[in-house]
Amino acid sequence: RERFEFAGRDVASWFPRHMAKGLRQMRLALRRADCLVERSHIPLSGRNPALQEALGIRPHVLVLNKMDLADPRRQPVSAGAGPGWGQRWCHRQCHQASDSPVPVPLQVVPMVARLVANGPRYHRAESSEHNILVIGVPNAGKSSLINSLRRLHLKKGKATAVGGEPGITKAVLSRIQVCEKPLMYLVDTPGVLPPRLGDVETGVKLALCGAIRDHLVGEDVMADYLLYTLNKQQQFGYVQRYGLGQACDRIEPLLKHVALTQGRTQKVKVLTGTGNVNMMMLNYPAAAYEFLRDFRAGRLGRVTLD
């Protein structure tokens, strides 16, 4: 396929109400922030333009998450690329690659400390502590980053809940200390999507990375778009993974094969002329979820959606 048809889907319902509240709280918290740490799965689609105006001239660190699952042929990606991102930001990429000599948590605190020291702090100039706001779309690993920094610099356990699906953090939390020297506090924030996504394709990419709940988009649409993307990037790991004879361009044969080989079936009651009969049928939604789960776990190869 040369292009993917989204059949006029509307993305307005993909913005839960608690996100609007979270966005208002974050704008208030920005007044007390010395620096911003943005967590993202995907370098362009995974960022929220709705925060652009509020960020102002504050130092800004971009931490790309799950780089071990990204396609090394498509890196590095400019953090400032894409429409609507002003050059007034101070961009840094701090990612964990397989050949990276310094893990992400070791880089974040020194980098933030340098940025804060080299930039104006205005009404916070006399304060020795650093207040850092952690931002990003849902399920991008913000809480996990905070907990990692606490373990590394303070030898403390986790301070904020984490989960494998969006919506775990629903409000701007109180400050969490992550380092003693320099004295640094991070504030975890809820993942916030733009009230109106630029296009449906961006929304599907975010859903594939877990930023939008699967059922809001539809596992069938997500699986079909994933197959389209894998073929477009010539990532044919799924052929070997599922024992296919060759690459396929339609999602139905792939899901049928996955359902058959992995026993994804469901019992369905059918009304006939002689009464109700229970029949076993292939469970295509379960097969689609299996396909998505394999992608998210890196079992289909290293893929970058942008």
N, C-alpha and C positions, 0 to 999 in steps of 0.2 A: 504494500500500500504506500502510495506517495503522500497521503495525508490521512488524518484521523478525523472521523465525523463525530461530533459531540451531540448531534440531534437537538440543538437548541436548548440545552439544559440551563436551568437558572441556579445561580450560586447564592442567592440572597439568604436562603435558609441555612447556609453553612456558617453563619455568624451568630453564635449563641448570645443570649442577653447578658450573661455575666461578663462577657468580653468588653462590652461598652462601659460597664462599671470599672473594670480593671484598667481600661485605657485612661479613664478620668483620674483614677488613683495614681497611676504612673506619672501623669503629667504633673500632679502635685508633688510627688516624690522627687521628680527631676530637679526641683528647686534646691534640694539639699544634696544633690549628687555631684561628686568631683569628676567622675568618669563613668562611662557606660561599657559594660561587657555584653556583647550580643552573641548569642548562641544560635547556630543555624546548621541544619542538615544539608541543605543545598544552597550554593553560594548566591544565586540570584532570586529564584522563585521563593526561597525560604526566608526572605526578609520582608519586613512590613513597612511600606512607604508611609503608612498613617503616622509613624513616629518621626518622620523626617523633620517637620517643622519644629517639633518640641525638643529635638536633640540639640539644636543650636550649635555652639562652638565647643561643646565639651569634648574632651578626648574620648576616643571610641576604639575599642578593641573588638575585632571580629574573631570568634573562635568557631572554626568549622568542626562539627561533630562527626564521628564515625568515618573518619578519613580512610580507615583500613578497608572500608567497603566501597570506596570511590574508585573510579577508573583512573589509574595513574596516567593514562594517555591524554586525559582531559584536564590535567592540573599542571601548573597552578592556574586558578581563575582570578582575575582582578576583582578585588573586593569592592572597588569603586565603579565597576562596570554596570551598565544598565541605565535606563532612563530614570530621572528623578532623584538620583543620588548626587548631592552636591559635593564639590571638592573641598569644601570647608571642613569636612570631617577628617579626623586623623585615623586612617585605616591601618590595621595590622592584621595579618593572617597568622594564626597560631594554631597549627593543626598537628594531629598525631598521625604521621605516616609510618609505614613499616620500617623505613630507613632513618627516621627522625632520631637524632642523638639525644634530644632533650624532650621528655614527655610534656604534654600540654600543661598539667598543673604546675610544673616547675617554672614554666615561662610566664604564666599569667601575672603573678604578684610583682615580680621585678619589672615587667613591662608596664603595668598600671602605675607603679610607683614612679617610674621615669616620666611617663606622660603627665602625671599630676604635678610633679616637681617642675617640669618645663613649661607648664601652661598657667595662665592666670586663674586664681581661685576667688577673686572678688571678695564677697562678704564672708568667705570661709578662709581667708588668708591667714588668720591667727590660729586656726585650729590645726593640731598636729595629726589628727586622725583622718583617714581616708574613707569617704562614703562612696560605695560603688553600687550602681544599679544594674542588675542582671536582667536583660530583656531578650525577647525572641518570640517566635510563633509557638503554638502549643507542642509539647512533647519533643522539644529540641535538646533536652538534657541540661536545663538551667539548674534545677535542684541537684542533679548529680554532680555538676561542676562545683557547686558550693560545698557539698559534702566531701568531695575529693580534696579541695583546698583545706578544709578543716582537718581532715586526717593527716595531710602532709605537713602543715605548718603548726598545728596545735595538738596533734595526736588525739583528737577528739572524735567521737562518733558522729553519726549523721544528725543534722539539726532540722532537716526539712524533708517532707515525704516525697518519694519518687514513685513513678509508675510507668508501665509500658504503653499507656494510652493517654490521649490529651485530656486536659481538664482536672488534673490532680491538684494543681495550685490555682485557686480561684480568687485570691485577693492578694494585695501587696502586703507582704509580711513585715514584721519588725526586723531591725538590723541583726545580722548574724556575724559574729566575729570570726575571721578566717586566718588572721595573722597578728602576731604581737609586735614584731619589728619589721617593717613599719606597722603601726596600729591600723588595721584595715577591717572595715565592716562591709559586708555585701547584703543587699536586699533582694530577696527572691520575688519575682513578679509573675502574675498569671500569663500564660501564653496568649497573645492577642493577634488575631487575624485582621486584615483591613475590613471595614464594614462592607465594602464592595470589592471583591477580587477583580483584578484587571481583566481576566479571561478565565474560561472554564479549564483550560489546559493547566494553568498555574495551580488552580484548585485541586486538580487530579494529581499533580506532582506532589503537592503538600499532603494529600491523603495517602499516597503511596509511602511517604515517609512518616506517617502516623500523626500528622498535625491536625487532621480532620477525621472524625470518626467514620469508619468504613461504611456503615449503613446509610449515612447521609449522602454519600456519593453513589454507592452501589458497588458491591464487590465484583459484579460482572463487568461493569464499565471500567473499573480499575484494572482488572485482569486483562481485559482487551487492550487497554492503552499500554499496559506494561509489555505485552507481547509485541505490539507495534513498535515501541521504543527499543526493545531488545533487538528486533530485526533491523531497525533503522541504523542502530549503532553496530550491527554485525556482532552482537553478543549472543552466541548460540549455545551457551552453557546449558540451557534448558533442554536441548536435544539429547545430550548425554545424561543429564539428571533424570529424565523420565523415560529413557530408552526409546526415543523416537527414531524412525528411520531417517528423517530429514527435517529441516526447519519447516514450520507451517505459518501461514499468514492469517488464518482464521482461528478464533479462540475456541469455537465449539469442538473441533476435533481434538484440540489439546486438552480441554477440560474433560472430555469423554474418556480419553486415554488415562488421564490422572485418576479419574473416578474408578475406572475399571481395575487399574493396576494396584491402587492403594485401598480398594474396598470401600470407597465413599458411596454408600448406598443409603436409602431411606425407605421405610415401609409406608406404603400409601394405600388407603382404603378406596376401592373402586366399586361403585354401585352397578350391578349387572341385572339381567332379567331374572336370575335365580337367587339374588341376594347380594350381600356385601362380600367382596373378595379382597384379601390383603395381597398386594403385589410389591415386590422389591424393585425400586427404580434408582437410577443413578442420581446422586446428590451433586448437582452442578455447583450450587453455592459453596458447599464444603470443598469441592475441588478447586474453586476459584480462591477460597481462603488459603488452601494449601499452597497454591502458586504464589500468592502474595507473601505468605509467611516465609517461603524459601527465598524469595527476593530480599526480604528485610533481614534475613539471617546471613546473607551473602552466599547462599548455596547455588545461586545462578551465575556467579561471577561478580566481579567488581564493576559497578555501574554508577555513572553520574548522570542524573536526569537532565540537568542544565547543559 
